[in-house]
Amino acid sequence: MADEHRWVAGCCKGNANAVPPILPTDAAITECPYKAHCVNCGGPHHADSRKCKFWDHRFDQQWINVKYAEVRQRHIDSRSHPNNLRPVA
């Protein structure tokens, strides 16, 4: 997975369509220069780290479903927060 990081991770693969364009991480750099961010729990580690609480529950589908439902609800709540709503013209 670490071998593929440079090509699949948004932090290292760059974005030519961004304004200004974001260059990919230099191939000479062997380690990712950015802080790790777990896509499962949001913690400061990689998603496949044993530090992640999702690792302990990786075979507990019910626990995972509950946690993802909580994350989805927080996302919906943050999008509907009054400070995030645009005025209607």
PDB file of N, CA, C and O in Angstrom:
ATOM      1  N   MET A   1       0.823  -1.182   0.000  1.00  0.00           N
ATOM      2  CA  MET A   1       0.000   0.000   0.000  1.00  0.00           C
ATOM      3  C   MET A   1       0.872   1.252   0.000  1.00  0.00           C
ATOM      4  O   MET A   1       0.531   2.225  -0.673  1.00  0.00           O
ATOM      5  N   ALA A   2       1.970   1.261   0.721  1.00  0.00           N
ATOM      6  CA  ALA A   2       2.837   2.430   0.754  1.00  0.00           C
ATOM      7  C   ALA A   2       3.427   2.708  -0.620  1.00  0.00           C
ATOM      8  O   ALA A   2       3.674   3.863  -0.965  1.00  0.00           O
ATOM      9  N   ASP A   3       3.659   1.651  -1.414  1.00  0.00           N
ATOM     10  CA  ASP A   3       4.192   1.826  -2.763  1.00  0.00           C
ATOM     11  C   ASP A   3       3.208   2.576  -3.660  1.00  0.00           C
ATOM     12  O   ASP A   3       3.614   3.341  -4.534  1.00  0.00           O
ATOM     13  N   GLU A   4       1.925   2.353  -3.438  1.00  0.00           N
ATOM     14  CA  GLU A   4       0.895   2.977  -4.266  1.00  0.00           C
ATOM     15  C   GLU A   4       0.458   4.343  -3.756  1.00  0.00           C
ATOM     16  O   GLU A   4      -0.266   5.055  -4.451  1.00  0.00           O
ATOM     17  N   HIS A   5       0.881   4.716  -2.566  1.00  0.00           N
ATOM     18  CA  HIS A   5       0.430   5.956  -1.941  1.00  0.00           C
ATOM     19  C   HIS A   5       0.590   7.157  -2.863  1.00  0.00           C
ATOM     20  O   HIS A   5      -0.345   7.941  -3.029  1.00  0.00           O
ATOM     21  N   ARG A   6       1.745   7.303  -3.453  1.00  0.00           N
ATOM     22  CA  ARG A   6       2.039   8.470  -4.296  1.00  0.00           C
ATOM     23  C   ARG A   6       1.035   8.610  -5.443  1.00  0.00           C
ATOM     24  O   ARG A   6       0.739   9.728  -5.866  1.00  0.00           O
ATOM     25  N   TRP A   7       0.507   7.493  -5.949  1.00  0.00           N
ATOM     26  CA  TRP A   7      -0.371   7.552  -7.124  1.00  0.00           C
ATOM     27  C   TRP A   7      -1.842   7.649  -6.774  1.00  0.00           C
ATOM     28  O   TRP A   7      -2.638   8.064  -7.616  1.00  0.00           O
ATOM     29  N   VAL A   8      -2.233   7.280  -5.559  1.00  0.00           N
ATOM     30  CA  VAL A   8      -3.657   7.277  -5.225  1.00  0.00           C
ATOM     31  C   VAL A   8      -4.057   8.278  -4.152  1.00  0.00           C
ATOM     32  O   VAL A   8      -5.222   8.671  -4.086  1.00  0.00           O
ATOM     33  N   ALA A   9      -3.127   8.695  -3.320  1.00  0.00           N
ATOM     34  CA  ALA A   9      -3.466   9.603  -2.223  1.00  0.00           C
ATOM     35  C   ALA A   9      -3.530  11.044  -2.720  1.00  0.00           C
ATOM     36  O   ALA A   9      -2.614  11.524  -3.388  1.00  0.00           O
ATOM     37  N   GLY A  10      -4.611  11.717  -2.387  1.00  0.00           N
ATOM     38  CA  GLY A  10      -4.794  13.095  -2.825  1.00  0.00           C
ATOM     39  C   GLY A  10      -3.689  14.025  -2.380  1.00  0.00           C
ATOM     40  O   GLY A  10      -3.397  15.005  -3.064  1.00  0.00           O
ATOM     41  N   CYS A  11      -3.069  13.740  -1.249  1.00  0.00           N
ATOM     42  CA  CYS A  11      -2.015  14.622  -0.743  1.00  0.00           C
ATOM     43  C   CYS A  11      -0.770  14.569  -1.607  1.00  0.00           C
ATOM     44  O   CYS A  11      -0.050  15.564  -1.689  1.00  0.00           O
ATOM     45  N   CYS A  12      -0.487  13.454  -2.252  1.00  0.00           N
ATOM     46  CA  CYS A  12       0.763  13.290  -3.009  1.00  0.00           C
ATOM     47  C   CYS A  12       0.603  13.277  -4.523  1.00  0.00           C
ATOM     48  O   CYS A  12       1.560  13.574  -5.238  1.00  0.00           O
ATOM     49  N   LYS A  13      -0.589  12.938  -5.035  1.00  0.00           N
ATOM     50  CA  LYS A  13      -0.698  12.817  -6.489  1.00  0.00           C
ATOM     51  C   LYS A  13      -0.853  14.158  -7.189  1.00  0.00           C
ATOM     52  O   LYS A  13      -0.698  14.232  -8.408  1.00  0.00           O
ATOM     53  N   GLY A  14      -1.155  15.219  -6.449  1.00  0.00           N
ATOM     54  CA  GLY A  14      -1.279  16.534  -7.054  1.00  0.00           C
ATOM     55  C   GLY A  14      -2.629  16.718  -7.724  1.00  0.00           C
ATOM     56  O   GLY A  14      -3.444  15.797  -7.779  1.00  0.00           O
ATOM     57  N   ASN A  15      -2.853  17.935  -8.237  1.00  0.00           N
ATOM     58  CA  ASN A  15      -4.102  18.244  -8.915  1.00  0.00           C
ATOM     59  C   ASN A  15      -3.828  19.307  -9.966  1.00  0.00           C
ATOM     60  O   ASN A  15      -3.685  20.488  -9.647  1.00  0.00           O
ATOM     61  N   ALA A  16      -3.758  18.887 -11.203  1.00  0.00           N
ATOM     62  CA  ALA A  16      -3.463  19.812 -12.301  1.00  0.00           C
ATOM     63  C   ALA A  16      -4.619  20.768 -12.560  1.00  0.00           C
ATOM     64  O   ALA A  16      -4.410  21.822 -13.160  1.00  0.00           O
ATOM     65  N   ASN A  17      -5.845  20.429 -12.125  1.00  0.00           N
ATOM     66  CA  ASN A  17      -7.013  21.274 -12.368  1.00  0.00           C
ATOM     67  C   ASN A  17      -7.227  22.326 -11.288  1.00  0.00           C
ATOM     68  O   ASN A  17      -8.077  23.203 -11.446  1.00  0.00           O
ATOM     69  N   ALA A  18      -6.476  22.258 -10.200  1.00  0.00           N
ATOM     70  CA  ALA A  18      -6.617  23.249  -9.131  1.00  0.00           C
ATOM     71  C   ALA A  18      -6.084  24.595  -9.611  1.00  0.00           C
ATOM     72  O   ALA A  18      -5.257  24.662 -10.521  1.00  0.00           O
ATOM     73  N   VAL A  19      -6.572  25.670  -8.981  1.00  0.00           N
ATOM     74  CA  VAL A  19      -6.083  27.014  -9.304  1.00  0.00           C
ATOM     75  C   VAL A  19      -5.468  27.587  -8.053  1.00  0.00           C
ATOM     76  O   VAL A  19      -6.205  27.900  -7.118  1.00  0.00           O
ATOM     77  N   PRO A  20      -4.157  27.743  -7.979  1.00  0.00           N
ATOM     78  CA  PRO A  20      -3.151  27.313  -8.941  1.00  0.00           C
ATOM     79  C   PRO A  20      -2.961  25.797  -8.883  1.00  0.00           C
ATOM     80  O   PRO A  20      -3.306  25.171  -7.881  1.00  0.00           O
ATOM     81  N   PRO A  21      -2.415  25.203  -9.945  1.00  0.00           N
ATOM     82  CA  PRO A  21      -2.218  23.745  -9.972  1.00  0.00           C
ATOM     83  C   PRO A  21      -1.331  23.268  -8.826  1.00  0.00           C
ATOM     84  O   PRO A  21      -0.378  23.943  -8.439  1.00  0.00           O
ATOM     85  N   ILE A  22      -1.663  22.087  -8.287  1.00  0.00           N
ATOM     86  CA  ILE A  22      -0.881  21.486  -7.205  1.00  0.00           C
ATOM     87  C   ILE A  22      -0.014  20.403  -7.825  1.00  0.00           C
ATOM     88  O   ILE A  22      -0.520  19.451  -8.419  1.00  0.00           O
ATOM     89  N   LEU A  23       1.289  20.555  -7.684  1.00  0.00           N
ATOM     90  CA  LEU A  23       2.221  19.588  -8.265  1.00  0.00           C
ATOM     91  C   LEU A  23       2.267  18.317  -7.432  1.00  0.00           C
ATOM     92  O   LEU A  23       2.098  18.376  -6.214  1.00  0.00           O
ATOM     93  N   PRO A  24       2.492  17.168  -8.061  1.00  0.00           N
ATOM     94  CA  PRO A  24       2.637  15.925  -7.294  1.00  0.00           C
ATOM     95  C   PRO A  24       3.922  15.952  -6.468  1.00  0.00           C
ATOM     96  O   PRO A  24       4.859  16.687  -6.780  1.00  0.00           O
ATOM     97  N   THR A  25       3.951  15.152  -5.428  1.00  0.00           N
ATOM     98  CA  THR A  25       5.139  15.052  -4.589  1.00  0.00           C
ATOM     99  C   THR A  25       6.300  14.527  -5.426  1.00  0.00           C
ATOM    100  O   THR A  25       6.129  13.618  -6.238  1.00  0.00           O
ATOM    101  N   ASP A  26       7.459  15.095  -5.228  1.00  0.00           N
ATOM    102  CA  ASP A  26       8.665  14.707  -5.972  1.00  0.00           C
ATOM    103  C   ASP A  26       8.940  13.215  -5.786  1.00  0.00           C
ATOM    104  O   ASP A  26       8.896  12.707  -4.666  1.00  0.00           O
ATOM    105  N   ALA A  27       9.221  12.520  -6.879  1.00  0.00           N
ATOM    106  CA  ALA A  27       9.471  11.076  -6.843  1.00  0.00           C
ATOM    107  C   ALA A  27      10.703  10.715  -6.018  1.00  0.00           C
ATOM    108  O   ALA A  27      10.832   9.576  -5.571  1.00  0.00           O
ATOM    109  N   ALA A  28      11.608  11.670  -5.812  1.00  0.00           N
ATOM    110  CA  ALA A  28      12.809  11.396  -5.022  1.00  0.00           C
ATOM    111  C   ALA A  28      12.500  11.287  -3.534  1.00  0.00           C
ATOM    112  O   ALA A  28      13.301  10.742  -2.774  1.00  0.00           O
ATOM    113  N   ILE A  29      11.350  11.799  -3.113  1.00  0.00           N
ATOM    114  CA  ILE A  29      10.944  11.741  -1.699  1.00  0.00           C
ATOM    115  C   ILE A  29      10.289  10.378  -1.461  1.00  0.00           C
ATOM    116  O   ILE A  29       9.302  10.033  -2.111  1.00  0.00           O
ATOM    117  N   THR A  30      10.847   9.608  -0.526  1.00  0.00           N
ATOM    118  CA  THR A  30      10.334   8.259  -0.291  1.00  0.00           C
ATOM    119  C   THR A  30       9.171   8.228   0.694  1.00  0.00           C
ATOM    120  O   THR A  30       8.320   7.343   0.607  1.00  0.00           O
ATOM    121  N   GLU A  31       9.117   9.164   1.617  1.00  0.00           N
ATOM    122  CA  GLU A  31       8.034   9.229   2.601  1.00  0.00           C
ATOM    123  C   GLU A  31       7.085  10.366   2.243  1.00  0.00           C
ATOM    124  O   GLU A  31       7.518  11.377   1.690  1.00  0.00           O
ATOM    125  N   CYS A  32       5.825  10.219   2.544  1.00  0.00           N
ATOM    126  CA  CYS A  32       4.846  11.283   2.321  1.00  0.00           C
ATOM    127  C   CYS A  32       5.192  12.454   3.240  1.00  0.00           C
ATOM    128  O   CYS A  32       5.341  12.258   4.446  1.00  0.00           O
ATOM    129  N   PRO A  33       5.324  13.668   2.695  1.00  0.00           N
ATOM    130  CA  PRO A  33       5.690  14.816   3.521  1.00  0.00           C
ATOM    131  C   PRO A  33       4.518  15.408   4.299  1.00  0.00           C
ATOM    132  O   PRO A  33       4.710  16.356   5.061  1.00  0.00           O
ATOM    133  N   TYR A  34       3.328  14.880   4.126  1.00  0.00           N
ATOM    134  CA  TYR A  34       2.140  15.429   4.776  1.00  0.00           C
ATOM    135  C   TYR A  34       1.762  14.616   6.004  1.00  0.00           C
ATOM    136  O   TYR A  34       2.120  13.443   6.117  1.00  0.00           O
ATOM    137  N   LYS A  35       1.035  15.243   6.925  1.00  0.00           N
ATOM    138  CA  LYS A  35       0.557  14.548   8.118  1.00  0.00           C
ATOM    139  C   LYS A  35      -0.473  13.502   7.705  1.00  0.00           C
ATOM    140  O   LYS A  35      -1.295  13.731   6.818  1.00  0.00           O
ATOM    141  N   ALA A  36      -0.410  12.357   8.363  1.00  0.00           N
ATOM    142  CA  ALA A  36      -1.376  11.291   8.091  1.00  0.00           C
ATOM    143  C   ALA A  36      -2.748  11.703   8.595  1.00  0.00           C
ATOM    144  O   ALA A  36      -2.867  12.411   9.595  1.00  0.00           O
ATOM    145  N   HIS A  37      -3.782  11.252   7.895  1.00  0.00           N
ATOM    146  CA  HIS A  37      -5.163  11.521   8.287  1.00  0.00           C
ATOM    147  C   HIS A  37      -5.992  10.291   7.933  1.00  0.00           C
ATOM    148  O   HIS A  37      -6.123   9.932   6.763  1.00  0.00           O
ATOM    149  N   CYS A  38      -6.541   9.661   8.944  1.00  0.00           N
ATOM    150  CA  CYS A  38      -7.327   8.444   8.744  1.00  0.00           C
ATOM    151  C   CYS A  38      -8.697   8.792   8.153  1.00  0.00           C
ATOM    152  O   CYS A  38      -9.420   9.625   8.699  1.00  0.00           O
ATOM    153  N   VAL A  39      -9.045   8.151   7.039  1.00  0.00           N
ATOM    154  CA  VAL A  39     -10.340   8.400   6.421  1.00  0.00           C
ATOM    155  C   VAL A  39     -11.482   7.735   7.191  1.00  0.00           C
ATOM    156  O   VAL A  39     -12.647   8.073   6.980  1.00  0.00           O
ATOM    157  N   ASN A  40     -11.162   6.802   8.073  1.00  0.00           N
ATOM    158  CA  ASN A  40     -12.200   6.124   8.844  1.00  0.00           C
ATOM    159  C   ASN A  40     -12.606   6.907  10.085  1.00  0.00           C
ATOM    160  O   ASN A  40     -13.791   7.164  10.297  1.00  0.00           O
ATOM    161  N   CYS A  41     -11.630   7.287  10.905  1.00  0.00           N
ATOM    162  CA  CYS A  41     -11.950   7.934  12.176  1.00  0.00           C
ATOM    163  C   CYS A  41     -11.498   9.391  12.248  1.00  0.00           C
ATOM    164  O   CYS A  41     -11.886  10.116  13.163  1.00  0.00           O
ATOM    165  N   GLY A  42     -10.672   9.824  11.277  1.00  0.00           N
ATOM    166  CA  GLY A  42     -10.189  11.200  11.285  1.00  0.00           C
ATOM    167  C   GLY A  42      -8.966  11.407  12.153  1.00  0.00           C
ATOM    168  O   GLY A  42      -8.521  12.540  12.337  1.00  0.00           O
ATOM    169  N   GLY A  43      -8.419  10.336  12.686  1.00  0.00           N
ATOM    170  CA  GLY A  43      -7.259  10.434  13.576  1.00  0.00           C
ATOM    171  C   GLY A  43      -5.961  10.706  12.819  1.00  0.00           C
ATOM    172  O   GLY A  43      -5.919  10.623  11.592  1.00  0.00           O
ATOM    173  N   PRO A  44      -4.901  11.033  13.566  1.00  0.00           N
ATOM    174  CA  PRO A  44      -3.607  11.368  12.949  1.00  0.00           C
ATOM    175  C   PRO A  44      -2.758  10.137  12.637  1.00  0.00           C
ATOM    176  O   PRO A  44      -1.623  10.022  13.099  1.00  0.00           O
ATOM    177  N   HIS A  45      -3.314   9.228  11.857  1.00  0.00           N
ATOM    178  CA  HIS A  45      -2.612   8.012  11.452  1.00  0.00           C
ATOM    179  C   HIS A  45      -3.181   7.569  10.108  1.00  0.00           C
ATOM    180  O   HIS A  45      -4.204   8.090   9.663  1.00  0.00           O
ATOM    181  N   HIS A  46      -2.530   6.618   9.468  1.00  0.00           N
ATOM    182  CA  HIS A  46      -3.026   6.088   8.204  1.00  0.00           C
ATOM    183  C   HIS A  46      -4.218   5.174   8.462  1.00  0.00           C
ATOM    184  O   HIS A  46      -4.376   4.647   9.563  1.00  0.00           O
ATOM    185  N   ALA A  47      -5.046   4.988   7.456  1.00  0.00           N
ATOM    186  CA  ALA A  47      -6.263   4.191   7.601  1.00  0.00           C
ATOM    187  C   ALA A  47      -5.983   2.727   7.934  1.00  0.00           C
ATOM    188  O   ALA A  47      -6.837   2.057   8.514  1.00  0.00           O
ATOM    189  N   ASP A  48      -4.801   2.220   7.578  1.00  0.00           N
ATOM    190  CA  ASP A  48      -4.489   0.825   7.870  1.00  0.00           C
ATOM    191  C   ASP A  48      -3.661   0.650   9.144  1.00  0.00           C
ATOM    192  O   ASP A  48      -3.094  -0.418   9.376  1.00  0.00           O
ATOM    193  N   SER A  49      -3.593   1.683   9.959  1.00  0.00           N
ATOM    194  CA  SER A  49      -2.810   1.637  11.187  1.00  0.00           C
ATOM    195  C   SER A  49      -3.535   0.868  12.288  1.00  0.00           C
ATOM    196  O   SER A  49      -4.757   0.947  12.409  1.00  0.00           O
ATOM    197  N   ARG A  50      -2.781   0.131  13.079  1.00  0.00           N
ATOM    198  CA  ARG A  50      -3.380  -0.587  14.206  1.00  0.00           C
ATOM    199  C   ARG A  50      -3.740   0.359  15.349  1.00  0.00           C
ATOM    200  O   ARG A  50      -4.374  -0.056  16.320  1.00  0.00           O
ATOM    201  N   LYS A  51      -3.341   1.623  15.242  1.00  0.00           N
ATOM    202  CA  LYS A  51      -3.732   2.622  16.235  1.00  0.00           C
ATOM    203  C   LYS A  51      -5.196   3.016  16.071  1.00  0.00           C
ATOM    204  O   LYS A  51      -5.806   3.547  16.999  1.00  0.00           O
ATOM    205  N   CYS A  52      -5.759   2.758  14.895  1.00  0.00           N
ATOM    206  CA  CYS A  52      -7.129   3.165  14.589  1.00  0.00           C
ATOM    207  C   CYS A  52      -8.126   2.279  15.331  1.00  0.00           C
ATOM    208  O   CYS A  52      -7.971   1.059  15.379  1.00  0.00           O
ATOM    209  N   LYS A  53      -9.152   2.908  15.909  1.00  0.00           N
ATOM    210  CA  LYS A  53     -10.168   2.134  16.619  1.00  0.00           C
ATOM    211  C   LYS A  53     -10.934   1.225  15.655  1.00  0.00           C
ATOM    212  O   LYS A  53     -11.520   0.226  16.073  1.00  0.00           O
ATOM    213  N   PHE A  54     -10.926   1.573  14.364  1.00  0.00           N
ATOM    214  CA  PHE A  54     -11.575   0.720  13.380  1.00  0.00           C
ATOM    215  C   PHE A  54     -10.818  -0.595  13.203  1.00  0.00           C
ATOM    216  O   PHE A  54     -11.412  -1.602  12.817  1.00  0.00           O
ATOM    217  N   TRP A  55      -9.526  -0.594  13.479  1.00  0.00           N
ATOM    218  CA  TRP A  55      -8.733  -1.827  13.354  1.00  0.00           C
ATOM    219  C   TRP A  55      -9.240  -2.891  14.333  1.00  0.00           C
ATOM    220  O   TRP A  55      -9.396  -4.057  13.971  1.00  0.00           O
ATOM    221  N   ASP A  56      -9.491  -2.477  15.567  1.00  0.00           N
ATOM    222  CA  ASP A  56      -9.970  -3.431  16.571  1.00  0.00           C
ATOM    223  C   ASP A  56     -11.342  -4.006  16.216  1.00  0.00           C
ATOM    224  O   ASP A  56     -11.683  -5.116  16.626  1.00  0.00           O
ATOM    225  N   HIS A  57     -12.114  -3.251  15.459  1.00  0.00           N
ATOM    226  CA  HIS A  57     -13.481  -3.663  15.123  1.00  0.00           C
ATOM    227  C   HIS A  57     -13.639  -4.028  13.647  1.00  0.00           C
ATOM    228  O   HIS A  57     -14.756  -4.038  13.132  1.00  0.00           O
ATOM    229  N   ARG A  58     -12.537  -4.326  12.965  1.00  0.00           N
ATOM    230  CA  ARG A  58     -12.568  -4.528  11.517  1.00  0.00           C
ATOM    231  C   ARG A  58     -13.456  -5.684  11.079  1.00  0.00           C
ATOM    232  O   ARG A  58     -13.881  -5.719   9.925  1.00  0.00           O
ATOM    233  N   PHE A  59     -13.750  -6.633  11.969  1.00  0.00           N
ATOM    234  CA  PHE A  59     -14.614  -7.748  11.615  1.00  0.00           C
ATOM    235  C   PHE A  59     -16.015  -7.616  12.223  1.00  0.00           C
ATOM    236  O   PHE A  59     -16.847  -8.511  12.072  1.00  0.00           O
ATOM    237  N   ASP A  60     -16.270  -6.509  12.904  1.00  0.00           N
ATOM    238  CA  ASP A  60     -17.564  -6.278  13.550  1.00  0.00           C
ATOM    239  C   ASP A  60     -18.393  -5.343  12.668  1.00  0.00           C
ATOM    240  O   ASP A  60     -18.376  -4.126  12.853  1.00  0.00           O
ATOM    241  N   GLN A  61     -19.113  -5.919  11.715  1.00  0.00           N
ATOM    242  CA  GLN A  61     -19.857  -5.126  10.731  1.00  0.00           C
ATOM    243  C   GLN A  61     -20.896  -4.221  11.376  1.00  0.00           C
ATOM    244  O   GLN A  61     -21.112  -3.102  10.909  1.00  0.00           O
ATOM    245  N   GLN A  62     -21.543  -4.685  12.443  1.00  0.00           N
ATOM    246  CA  GLN A  62     -22.558  -3.866  13.116  1.00  0.00           C
ATOM    247  C   GLN A  62     -21.912  -2.616  13.724  1.00  0.00           C
ATOM    248  O   GLN A  62     -22.463  -1.523  13.591  1.00  0.00           O
ATOM    249  N   TRP A  63     -20.771  -2.751  14.380  1.00  0.00           N
ATOM    250  CA  TRP A  63     -20.063  -1.609  14.969  1.00  0.00           C
ATOM    251  C   TRP A  63     -19.669  -0.612  13.882  1.00  0.00           C
ATOM    252  O   TRP A  63     -19.853   0.595  14.044  1.00  0.00           O
ATOM    253  N   ILE A  64     -19.130  -1.118  12.781  1.00  0.00           N
ATOM    254  CA  ILE A  64     -18.706  -0.259  11.679  1.00  0.00           C
ATOM    255  C   ILE A  64     -19.899   0.484  11.091  1.00  0.00           C
ATOM    256  O   ILE A  64     -19.796   1.679  10.812  1.00  0.00           O
ATOM    257  N   ASN A  65     -21.020  -0.189  10.897  1.00  0.00           N
ATOM    258  CA  ASN A  65     -22.208   0.472  10.355  1.00  0.00           C
ATOM    259  C   ASN A  65     -22.693   1.591  11.256  1.00  0.00           C
ATOM    260  O   ASN A  65     -23.086   2.650  10.767  1.00  0.00           O
ATOM    261  N   VAL A  66     -22.673   1.375  12.569  1.00  0.00           N
ATOM    262  CA  VAL A  66     -23.092   2.406  13.520  1.00  0.00           C
ATOM    263  C   VAL A  66     -22.153   3.610  13.442  1.00  0.00           C
ATOM    264  O   VAL A  66     -22.612   4.752  13.418  1.00  0.00           O
ATOM    265  N   LYS A  67     -20.849   3.365  13.403  1.00  0.00           N
ATOM    266  CA  LYS A  67     -19.874   4.464  13.350  1.00  0.00           C
ATOM    267  C   LYS A  67     -20.002   5.270  12.066  1.00  0.00           C
ATOM    268  O   LYS A  67     -19.964   6.500  12.099  1.00  0.00           O
ATOM    269  N   TYR A  68     -20.155   4.583  10.927  1.00  0.00           N
ATOM    270  CA  TYR A  68     -20.316   5.306   9.661  1.00  0.00           C
ATOM    271  C   TYR A  68     -21.625   6.090   9.629  1.00  0.00           C
ATOM    272  O   TYR A  68     -21.678   7.173   9.045  1.00  0.00           O
ATOM    273  N   ALA A  69     -22.679   5.562  10.247  1.00  0.00           N
ATOM    274  CA  ALA A  69     -23.942   6.304  10.326  1.00  0.00           C
ATOM    275  C   ALA A  69     -23.752   7.584  11.137  1.00  0.00           C
ATOM    276  O   ALA A  69     -24.310   8.625  10.792  1.00  0.00           O
ATOM    277  N   GLU A  70     -22.964   7.511  12.217  1.00  0.00           N
ATOM    278  CA  GLU A  70     -22.674   8.711  13.020  1.00  0.00           C
ATOM    279  C   GLU A  70     -21.909   9.742  12.196  1.00  0.00           C
ATOM    280  O   GLU A  70     -22.204  10.935  12.256  1.00  0.00           O
ATOM    281  N   VAL A  71     -20.941   9.285  11.439  1.00  0.00           N
ATOM    282  CA  VAL A  71     -20.150  10.193  10.610  1.00  0.00           C
ATOM    283  C   VAL A  71     -21.036  10.846   9.548  1.00  0.00           C
ATOM    284  O   VAL A  71     -20.949  12.054   9.325  1.00  0.00           O
ATOM    285  N   ARG A  72     -21.884  10.057   8.897  1.00  0.00           N
ATOM    286  CA  ARG A  72     -22.789  10.613   7.887  1.00  0.00           C
ATOM    287  C   ARG A  72     -23.713  11.651   8.502  1.00  0.00           C
ATOM    288  O   ARG A  72     -23.950  12.700   7.903  1.00  0.00           O
ATOM    289  N   GLN A  73     -24.238  11.372   9.693  1.00  0.00           N
ATOM    290  CA  GLN A  73     -25.152  12.311  10.344  1.00  0.00           C
ATOM    291  C   GLN A  73     -24.441  13.609  10.698  1.00  0.00           C
ATOM    292  O   GLN A  73     -25.009  14.687  10.522  1.00  0.00           O
ATOM    293  N   ARG A  74     -23.204  13.527  11.196  1.00  0.00           N
ATOM    294  CA  ARG A  74     -22.432  14.745  11.499  1.00  0.00           C
ATOM    295  C   ARG A  74     -22.206  15.553  10.234  1.00  0.00           C
ATOM    296  O   ARG A  74     -22.265  16.782  10.263  1.00  0.00           O
ATOM    297  N   HIS A  75     -21.947  14.869   9.120  1.00  0.00           N
ATOM    298  CA  HIS A  75     -21.733  15.553   7.849  1.00  0.00           C
ATOM    299  C   HIS A  75     -23.013  16.266   7.409  1.00  0.00           C
ATOM    300  O   HIS A  75     -22.961  17.416   6.972  1.00  0.00           O
ATOM    301  N   ILE A  76     -24.150  15.599   7.521  1.00  0.00           N
ATOM    302  CA  ILE A  76     -25.435  16.206   7.159  1.00  0.00           C
ATOM    303  C   ILE A  76     -25.730  17.389   8.068  1.00  0.00           C
ATOM    304  O   ILE A  76     -26.153  18.445   7.598  1.00  0.00           O
ATOM    305  N   ASP A  77     -25.509  17.219   9.369  1.00  0.00           N
ATOM    306  CA  ASP A  77     -25.753  18.300  10.324  1.00  0.00           C
ATOM    307  C   ASP A  77     -24.880  19.516  10.031  1.00  0.00           C
ATOM    308  O   ASP A  77     -25.349  20.651  10.117  1.00  0.00           O
ATOM    309  N   SER A  78     -23.616  19.287   9.686  1.00  0.00           N
ATOM    310  CA  SER A  78     -22.719  20.416   9.430  1.00  0.00           C
ATOM    311  C   SER A  78     -23.114  21.140   8.144  1.00  0.00           C
ATOM    312  O   SER A  78     -22.925  22.352   8.042  1.00  0.00           O
ATOM    313  N   ARG A  79     -23.651  20.429   7.174  1.00  0.00           N
ATOM    314  CA  ARG A  79     -24.074  21.066   5.922  1.00  0.00           C
ATOM    315  C   ARG A  79     -25.341  21.878   6.116  1.00  0.00           C
ATOM    316  O   ARG A  79     -25.545  22.868   5.412  1.00  0.00           O
ATOM    317  N   SER A  80     -26.201  21.487   7.054  1.00  0.00           N
ATOM    318  CA  SER A  80     -27.455  22.198   7.256  1.00  0.00           C
ATOM    319  C   SER A  80     -27.372  23.239   8.372  1.00  0.00           C
ATOM    320  O   SER A  80     -28.379  23.857   8.718  1.00  0.00           O
ATOM    321  N   HIS A  81     -26.183  23.436   8.934  1.00  0.00           N
ATOM    322  CA  HIS A  81     -26.006  24.438   9.983  1.00  0.00           C
ATOM    323  C   HIS A  81     -26.310  25.821   9.412  1.00  0.00           C
ATOM    324  O   HIS A  81     -25.909  26.110   8.285  1.00  0.00           O
ATOM    325  N   PRO A  82     -27.011  26.689  10.158  1.00  0.00           N
ATOM    326  CA  PRO A  82     -27.396  28.014   9.641  1.00  0.00           C
ATOM    327  C   PRO A  82     -26.209  28.836   9.095  1.00  0.00           C
ATOM    328  O   PRO A  82     -26.387  29.618   8.162  1.00  0.00           O
ATOM    329  N   ASN A  83     -25.027  28.670   9.656  1.00  0.00           N
ATOM    330  CA  ASN A  83     -23.886  29.431   9.157  1.00  0.00           C
ATOM    331  C   ASN A  83     -23.419  28.945   7.789  1.00  0.00           C
ATOM    332  O   ASN A  83     -22.695  29.659   7.096  1.00  0.00           O
ATOM    333  N   ASN A  84     -23.821  27.747   7.396  1.00  0.00           N
ATOM    334  CA  ASN A  84     -23.396  27.180   6.114  1.00  0.00           C
ATOM    335  C   ASN A  84     -24.409  27.394   4.995  1.00  0.00           C
ATOM    336  O   ASN A  84     -24.130  27.086   3.836  1.00  0.00           O
ATOM    337  N   LEU A  85     -25.591  27.924   5.339  1.00  0.00           N
ATOM    338  CA  LEU A  85     -26.623  28.106   4.323  1.00  0.00           C
ATOM    339  C   LEU A  85     -26.397  29.409   3.560  1.00  0.00           C
ATOM    340  O   LEU A  85     -26.045  30.435   4.142  1.00  0.00           O
ATOM    341  N   ARG A  86     -26.603  29.345   2.275  1.00  0.00           N
ATOM    342  CA  ARG A  86     -26.459  30.545   1.442  1.00  0.00           C
ATOM    343  C   ARG A  86     -27.793  31.266   1.378  1.00  0.00           C
ATOM    344  O   ARG A  86     -28.842  30.621   1.374  1.00  0.00           O
ATOM    345  N   PRO A  87     -27.772  32.598   1.327  1.00  0.00           N
ATOM    346  CA  PRO A  87     -29.032  33.331   1.219  1.00  0.00           C
ATOM    347  C   PRO A  87     -29.692  33.073  -0.146  1.00  0.00           C
ATOM    348  O   PRO A  87     -29.010  32.923  -1.160  1.00  0.00           O
ATOM    349  N   VAL A  88     -31.005  33.026  -0.148  1.00  0.00           N
ATOM    350  CA  VAL A  88     -31.749  32.816  -1.388  1.00  0.00           C
ATOM    351  C   VAL A  88     -31.912  34.169  -2.062  1.00  0.00           C
ATOM    352  O   VAL A  88     -32.338  35.135  -1.428  1.00  0.00           O
ATOM    353  N   ALA A  89     -31.576  34.242  -3.343  1.00  0.00           N
ATOM    354  CA  ALA A  89     -31.645  35.522  -4.073  1.00  0.00           C
ATOM    355  C   ALA A  89     -33.025  35.763  -4.620  1.00  0.00           C
ATOM    356  O   ALA A  89     -33.265  36.787  -5.259  1.00  0.00           O
TER     357      ALA A  89
END
